[in-house]
């Protein structure tokens, strides 16, 4: 073990952060970033290098491991920062197999990438056995952290949550503290399970839940002002969800209506994050109809009220960055991305899960999209691949990143682009293919049409045969 002074340790931390920022701008993934940190800082071992590459303090690792255990219905383990410090710095102190599995899962890494594959023989035999807490270690290690930490939901769970809200309102028709708490839990359930349901299915449930809260707001019975404010806030967030869902269903006019409602209720309830997010979503809708100047205006309005940290980072990367890139304002686009990265570094909560949160896959997706719009194709390819690899295969986020990667590959690698798009179509059912991904498929088909690359004709036929998300009779594509 190399002995490192406290001052040198501080210098290492600073240098590692600089290496990470440099690697992010070059489109390097976590593994390559960790390798560069180790190459430039020989005192740093693999486990610590991976954490540095993620940009996490030790407290965040502890928090994520605790969340992982809770997602499995277990009490968090007794893991502490001092334990993690010892594992990172002392080669003779190693975590047991349960902790190895947890660290691999939250870091989205394999044991050998973290330097945790040289355990004692008896630990190796334990590693091969089924853990009493989780799936077998090697399988658990490749699970993306953001998926493993989100409680699973089912189509049966959606109406059950709405019914619980309904029952609470039957007991307190004009609202109460219990109703407010339940409405917040309902919104969280919908947000965290956003990608697990076809958009039209979730739209129906969110619409019904908003209707229940509207009944409470319009009740003639007296309601305490605090409760009424919180009910308005709930209506605002449910409207934001409806706007996002309408957008993913290709209903841009409906999306604008719901998002305008969300901004109004955000203002009325004093929820700056809701207002900022709704303006950001309006920027997204405006870009979809090539109204890039209007999108920039919406993004700037959102930033004017966005709280610091993750919400502000999200507005910079999701709303401002792509709007500037579409207008070919490269320097300002780069500044927006850099600001988003700095804002994320200041947020102790890190990459929050859910529709209203943010994660590394989405961050990279917007970065890659901006690079492609600005003509930086090689960087777009590398960053889109990083985004895709951070997603669970066949999820909406994975499809978006894979199709963006195909778009970036199309000019120079048309066969690869066509095969990648066909892979998306084979893995993602039509009902779960969002309007954004359908748009990418249509654009890609048009770009590839003049070529004679393998798979182009099949892709053309598959895209033409896609059933509409919602047909002319108002019927959704079958799930």
GISULUR-V386011 format. One line per field, one symbol per residue. ss: DSSP state (A for helix, B for strand, O for the rest). psi: psi as a letter, one per 40 degrees, with the letter a starting at -180 (. if undefined). burial: I if it has 9 or more other ideal C-beta (glycine too) atoms within 8 Angstrom, else O. A space follows every 10 residues. Layout:
ss = ???
psi = ???
burial = ???
This chain:
ss = OOOOOAAAAA AAAAAAAAAA AAAAAAOOOA AAAAAAAAAA OOOOOAAAAA AAAAOOOAAA AAAAAAAAAA AOOOOOOOOO AAAAAAAAAO OOOOOOAAAA AAAAAAAOOO AAAAOOOOOO AAAAAAAAOO OOOOOOAAAA AOOOAAAAOO OOOOAAAAAA AAAAAAAAAA AOOOOOAAAA AAAAAAAAAA AAOAAAOOAA AAAAAAAAAA AAAAAAAOOO OOOOAAAAAA AAAAAAAAAA AAAAAAAAOO OAAAAAAAAA AAAAAAAAAO OAAAAAAAAA AAAAAAAAOO OAAAAAAAAA AAAAAOOOOA AAAAAAAAAA AAAAAAOOOA AAAAAAAAAA AAAAAAOOOO OOOOOOOOOA AAAAAAAAAA AAAOOOAAAA AAAAAAAAAO OOOOOAAAAA AAAAAAAAAO OOOAAAAAAA AAAAAAAOOA AAOOAAAAAA AAAAAAAAOO OOOOOAAAAA AAAAAOOOOB OOOOOBOOO
psi = hhhhiddddd dddddddddd dddddeeiad ddddddddde geehiddddd ddddfhiddd dddddddddd eefiiiifhi ddddddddeh dehiiidddd ddddddefii dddeffefii dddddddeih iedaiidddd dehhdddeeh hiiidddddd dddddddddd dgdeiidddd dddddddddd ddedeeihdd dddddddddd dddddddeie ihhidddddd dddddddddd dddddddeee gddddddddd ddddddddef gddddddddd ddddddddff gddddddddd ddddehiiad dddddddddd ddddddefgd dddddddddd dddddehdea giiideaiid dddddddddd dddeegdddd ddddddddee ihheiddddd dddddddddd ddgddddddd dddddddhid dehidddddd dddddddede ifiheddddd ddddehiidh aeefhiii.
burial = OOOOOOOIIO OIIOIIIOII IOIIOOIIOI IIIIIIIIOO IOOIIIIIII IIIOOIOIOI IIIIIIIIII IOOOOIIOIO OOIIIIIIIO OOOIIOIIII IIIIIIIIII IOIIIIOOIO OOIIOIIOOO IOOOOIIOOI IOIIIIIIII OOIOOOIIOO IIOIIIOIIO OIIIIIOIII OIIIIIIIII IIIIOOIIII IIIOIIIIII OIIIIIIOIO OOIOOOIIII IIIIIIIIII IIIIIIIIII IIOIIIIIII IIIIIIOIIO IIIIIIIIII IIIIIIIIOO OIOOIIOIII IIIOIIOOII IIIIIIIIII IIIIIIIOOO OOIOOIIOII IOIIOOIOOI IIIIIIIIIO IIIIIIIIII IIIIOOIOII IIIIIIIIOI IOOOIIIIII IIIIIIIIII OOOIIIIIII IIIIIOOIOI IIIIIIIIII IIIIIOIIOO OOIOIIOIII OIIOOIOOII IOOOOIIOO
